[in-house]
Amino acid sequence: MTEGELEQRLRGHPAVTECVVVEGEQLIAYVVADETDRVTEFLTELVPRRRLPEVVAVVPALPRTPEGEIDVAALPLPVAEGQRPAGGKGGATSGSGSMVVGGTLLFGFLAFSTTNVLWPSSTDLSGVPLPWAALFFGLYLFECASFGLGVMVLLRGRSALARRGRSAPLTTAAWLALAWLLLAWWPQDNFYRLAAKTDWPQQAALVYGFNVTLMIAAAVLVAFVTDRRR
């Protein structure tokens, strides 16, 4: 059963005037209705248990774009009891933001500390004069930080993209593409630094393993951004 079919079932309840179903880390049904319990009981009778929304959120109205379409990105994120939703349009909690920053720093540090283990001497700057050595060292830090952020996007990013209202397959493709655009720089540059310029098989493998896939990932994100919302 798709999100659209769930929405049709919800609209069949006399107490529901508007609704939208969003699938990310959770399957969330946003409804304009009088009572959550009545809607939940109604769904339990008609929908297979595996497709029941994990959250049925009653909202006073569904936000809409200037064109009159439901603005999925502006829907509030349901929060656990005791948490306060952050301000802003569809914002995450402050705890969620802190977790992303902390995870980025942690995985970035792990990447930095294992670089010379995985690619010995790939970041050796002993023969590079200042200020160029400092600039290259900064590049290595950026690559590791990008990798750390990519890991966090992979772990937590799909739900944020799902709230943009695109189809589930396109949302998944965009989520993986965004993660790869951030993850790839750290291994790519280290492999390239150690690859012989005339080792054509290795150069071709790197080009198709990284450069081409990064182009495809960027194209997927273009498709995601330009696709019309459901």
C-alpha positions as CSV (number, residue, x, y, z in Angstrom):
1,M,0.0,0.0,0.0
2,T,1.4,3.4,-1.1
3,E,1.3,6.7,0.7
4,G,-1.3,7.8,-1.8
5,E,-3.5,4.8,-1.0
6,L,-3.2,5.6,2.7
7,E,-4.2,9.1,2.1
8,Q,-7.3,7.9,0.2
9,R,-8.2,5.7,3.2
10,L,-7.8,8.6,5.6
11,R,-10.0,10.8,3.5
12,G,-12.7,8.2,3.8
13,H,-13.0,9.0,7.5
14,P,-15.9,11.5,8.2
15,A,-13.7,13.4,10.7
16,V,-10.8,14.0,8.3
17,T,-11.0,17.1,6.2
18,E,-7.4,17.1,4.9
19,C,-4.4,14.7,5.1
20,V,-1.0,13.9,3.7
21,V,1.2,10.9,4.4
22,V,5.0,11.3,4.5
23,E,7.5,8.4,4.6
24,G,11.0,9.0,5.9
25,E,12.6,7.4,9.0
26,Q,9.0,7.2,10.1
27,L,5.7,6.9,8.3
28,I,3.8,9.9,9.4
29,A,0.2,10.8,8.7
30,Y,-0.7,14.5,9.0
31,V,-4.5,15.0,9.4
32,V,-6.8,17.8,9.9
33,A,-9.3,16.1,12.2
34,D,-11.1,16.3,15.6
35,E,-9.6,13.3,17.3
36,T,-6.5,11.3,16.7
37,D,-7.8,8.2,18.5
38,R,-10.8,7.8,16.1
39,V,-8.6,8.2,13.1
40,T,-6.1,5.6,14.4
41,E,-8.8,3.1,15.2
42,F,-10.2,3.6,11.7
43,L,-6.9,2.9,10.0
44,T,-6.2,-0.1,12.2
45,E,-9.4,-1.7,10.8
46,L,-8.6,-1.0,7.1
47,V,-4.8,-1.0,6.7
48,P,-2.3,-3.9,7.1
49,R,-0.3,-3.5,10.3
50,R,3.0,-3.2,8.5
51,R,1.7,-0.1,6.7
52,L,0.1,1.6,9.6
53,P,1.6,5.1,10.2
54,E,4.0,5.2,13.2
55,V,2.7,8.7,14.0
56,V,-0.8,10.2,13.3
57,A,-0.3,13.9,13.8
58,V,-3.4,16.1,14.1
59,V,-2.6,19.6,12.8
60,P,-5.0,22.6,12.5
61,A,-4.3,23.0,8.8
62,L,-1.9,21.7,6.1
63,P,0.6,24.4,4.9
64,R,0.4,25.2,1.3
65,T,2.6,26.7,-1.4
66,P,1.6,29.9,-3.2
67,E,0.4,27.6,-6.0
68,G,-2.0,25.9,-3.6
69,E,-0.2,22.6,-3.3
70,I,0.5,21.0,0.1
71,D,3.9,22.3,1.3
72,V,5.4,19.0,2.7
73,A,8.6,20.8,3.6
74,A,6.7,23.1,6.0
75,L,5.1,20.3,8.0
76,P,6.2,20.1,11.6
77,L,8.3,17.2,12.7
78,P,6.6,15.2,15.5
79,V,8.8,15.3,18.6
80,A,9.1,13.1,21.7
81,E,7.4,14.1,24.9
82,G,9.5,16.7,26.7
83,Q,11.2,18.0,23.6
84,R,10.5,21.4,22.2
85,P,10.4,21.8,18.5
86,A,12.9,24.3,17.1
87,G,11.7,27.4,15.4
88,G,11.7,27.8,11.7
89,K,10.0,26.2,8.8
90,G,9.9,22.4,9.4
91,G,13.0,22.7,11.6
92,A,14.6,19.8,13.5
93,T,15.2,19.9,17.2
94,S,18.3,21.5,18.6
95,G,19.3,18.1,19.9
96,S,19.2,16.7,16.4
97,G,21.4,19.5,15.1
98,S,23.9,18.9,17.9
99,M,24.0,15.2,17.1
100,V,24.8,15.9,13.4
101,V,27.6,18.3,14.4
102,G,29.0,15.8,16.9
103,G,28.7,12.9,14.5
104,T,30.4,14.9,11.8
105,L,33.3,15.7,14.0
106,L,33.6,12.1,15.3
107,F,33.6,10.5,11.9
108,G,35.8,13.2,10.4
109,F,38.4,12.6,13.1
110,L,38.2,8.9,12.5
111,A,38.9,9.5,8.8
112,F,41.8,11.9,9.5
113,S,43.4,9.5,12.0
114,T,43.2,6.5,9.7
115,T,44.3,8.1,6.5
116,N,47.9,7.1,6.7
117,V,46.9,3.6,7.8
118,L,44.8,3.1,4.7
119,W,46.9,5.2,2.3
120,P,50.5,5.3,3.7
121,S,52.3,8.6,2.8
122,S,49.4,10.0,0.7
123,T,49.3,13.1,2.9
124,D,53.1,13.5,3.3
125,L,53.9,17.2,3.1
126,S,57.5,17.0,4.1
127,G,58.7,18.2,0.7
128,V,56.2,21.0,0.3
129,P,57.2,24.5,1.3
130,L,55.1,26.9,3.3
131,P,52.5,28.4,2.8
132,W,51.5,25.6,0.3
133,A,51.9,22.8,2.8
134,A,49.4,24.6,5.2
135,L,46.9,25.0,2.3
136,F,47.1,21.3,1.4
137,F,46.8,20.3,5.0
138,G,43.6,22.4,5.1
139,L,42.4,20.5,2.1
140,Y,42.9,17.2,4.0
141,L,40.9,18.5,6.9
142,F,38.0,19.6,4.7
143,E,38.0,16.1,3.0
144,C,37.7,14.4,6.4
145,A,35.0,16.8,7.6
146,S,33.1,16.2,4.4
147,F,33.4,12.4,4.9
148,G,32.1,12.8,8.5
149,L,29.1,14.9,7.3
150,G,28.4,12.3,4.6
151,V,28.2,9.6,7.2
152,M,25.6,11.6,9.1
153,V,23.6,12.2,6.0
154,L,23.7,8.5,5.3
155,L,22.5,7.8,8.9
156,R,19.9,10.5,9.3
157,G,19.4,12.4,6.1
158,R,16.6,10.5,4.4
159,S,13.8,11.8,6.6
160,A,14.7,15.4,5.8
161,L,14.6,14.7,2.1
162,A,11.3,12.8,2.4
163,R,9.6,15.9,3.8
164,R,10.2,17.6,0.4
165,G,7.3,15.5,-1.0
166,R,9.0,13.7,-3.9
167,S,8.4,10.0,-4.7
168,A,10.0,7.4,-2.5
169,P,12.4,6.0,-5.2
170,L,13.6,9.5,-6.1
171,T,13.9,10.5,-2.4
172,T,16.1,7.4,-1.8
173,A,18.2,8.1,-4.9
174,A,18.7,11.7,-3.8
175,W,19.6,10.7,-0.2
176,L,22.3,8.3,-1.4
177,A,23.5,10.8,-4.0
178,L,23.9,13.5,-1.5
179,A,25.7,11.2,0.9
180,W,28.1,10.1,-1.9
181,L,28.9,13.6,-2.9
182,L,30.2,14.2,0.6
183,L,31.7,10.8,1.3
184,A,33.7,10.4,-1.9
185,W,36.3,13.1,-1.6
186,W,38.3,11.6,1.2
187,P,39.0,8.2,-0.4
188,Q,39.1,9.6,-4.0
189,D,41.9,12.1,-3.4
190,N,44.0,9.7,-1.4
191,F,43.7,7.1,-4.1
192,Y,44.6,9.6,-6.7
193,R,47.7,10.9,-4.8
194,L,49.2,7.4,-4.8
195,A,48.2,6.4,-8.3
196,A,50.9,6.5,-11.0
197,K,50.0,8.9,-13.7
198,T,50.6,6.3,-16.4
199,D,48.9,3.4,-14.7
200,W,46.0,3.6,-17.1
201,P,43.9,0.7,-15.7
202,Q,44.0,2.3,-12.2
203,Q,43.4,5.8,-13.6
204,A,40.3,4.5,-15.5
205,A,39.0,2.6,-12.5
206,L,39.3,5.8,-10.4
207,V,37.6,7.9,-13.0
208,Y,34.6,5.6,-13.3
209,G,34.6,4.7,-9.6
210,F,34.6,8.3,-8.5
211,N,34.4,11.1,-11.1
212,V,31.6,9.5,-13.2
213,T,29.6,8.4,-10.1
214,L,29.9,11.9,-8.7
215,M,28.5,13.4,-11.9
216,I,25.6,10.9,-11.8
217,A,24.9,11.8,-8.1
218,A,24.8,15.5,-9.0
219,A,22.3,14.7,-11.9
220,V,20.1,12.8,-9.4
221,L,20.0,15.8,-7.1
222,V,19.1,18.0,-10.1
223,A,16.2,15.6,-10.8
224,F,15.1,15.7,-7.2
225,V,15.1,19.5,-6.9
226,T,13.3,20.1,-10.2
227,D,10.7,17.3,-9.8
228,R,7.2,18.4,-8.9
229,R,6.0,17.6,-5.5
230,R,3.3,15.0,-5.0
